[in-house]
Amino acid sequence: MTDTDPEKNAAAPPLEWRDGDMPYSQAFGDHFYCQTDGRLECGHVFLAGNGLPERWGDKDIFRIGELGFGTGLNFCETWRHWKLHRQPGARLHFTSFELYPMRGVDIDRALSHWPEIDAERRALTTIWPDTPAGTVRLAVDDETQLTVVCGPALDGVAGAGGGFDAWYLDGFAPSRNGDMWSAELMQLVAEKSSPGGTFATYAAAGFVRRNLQAAGFAVERRKGFAGKREMLCGVKPISAV
């Protein structure tokens, strides 16, 4: 289902394809995911960085927020793990905030690189709207809800409900897409997180770390993926209001 609000949608700039099926954003001058292996990066950074799948056993409904849906790679890899490790009766609500939603044909081309997520790619692209806009809500299976809020992340997160258990902070590089890492947006991410909620990101820039700390997260540096020296992850203290 799609709730369409044309005022909330920006015209997506054309994609450039490099090295076969590697999508590159002309708007931000950056690749959509790690050139080494985006799927493995998702596991190292976003899943492990948020203590997943281990934490899925703690809640009947687990809510993940993501800044930057892109190709849907993080969602598909997370959904694959969810199907392997979810508890009976548990539900996953995955909400992503995306300024320039991709066409289904481009999502399909990008994700076809990984046979490991072939089932998830096919399922997603089969029900993905031809013109994603406004708020896209998809029940991808009986236990998994995907919501993609199209438009500026600041507006989308501000209008979202709270109670997120984990965040994937996956905008384009901070040096190329500063709005996705601003103090104001990080503050909203913290406010929308449950006490004990976590975040993880491949980014390790000093201003990103400081913005997350100022928002109230306890921030930790960890070893990055594929030769990247550091990544960041953290938790909203249980005592935080």
Steps between C-alpha positions, in 0.01 A plus 500: 500500500624850418380826653596756237583860586673667203629781721718250687675355196802628317583401144760226514816581302608239246709210626841416366607135488863414558680167478188331367231523765649741755261799532660841542315816605571797278320722751739416785806378312514172687429129461187359663695244701848371575685406181655197671170329587195696613318194632786395724538861612136496608567198719813648654376854553124506536408155628796428726533868593145490638541162670281320247364239467559431871274785617205380294407255771424780748189652340175397336535794259847619401524840332792597278545849355729572208629822352535434127311210341705512179484167320327325790811289561501547878132416520532184291801374695329580830180328385701192401649477849164576660342201329779279631502623860161653589304361791152353441241776491757782490472783246758724335409859410769651275461871421734678261526866405603569141519827305529343154320162488632276225295333229433132542699412189807673646456331838476168319814566296704607804392214727540230234871507584433287812344155457476474880210748499340385177170405669480832685588699186229331299239546770584868549511597136176312424299726733710820473286784354572628150526857631594488869390819673367624832498208742535151357369225729565139403414182690778289353391196699275425795765599753682783320383854425706735282427873498694740280438868569594696188636852542753683719607286795460784748132536412440128490662418833330798665163365390568138591381325809750411770616177652779404258718221637786539251616743232701451185664836425584447135484829316762585242842597637484786753735704282253475210162495676533703818124539552469129580743537791395834646467567871128564454438168328712303749300661781177379338644151458576492872157634593327236288705217653385284788715507816767242427455556128814484288653637182780392270670672209799453274578872547764604752540872429562708811198725455272196458628351825460831682146549368400153617654556841329838533170330415544274803646180358789321668727465197759229440761468228542158344708356220356590164432275203740407220798702611304799627667581829195585709122496513265631768228335701327594821205476733244735651536456877211327673471798734454742207162669486 
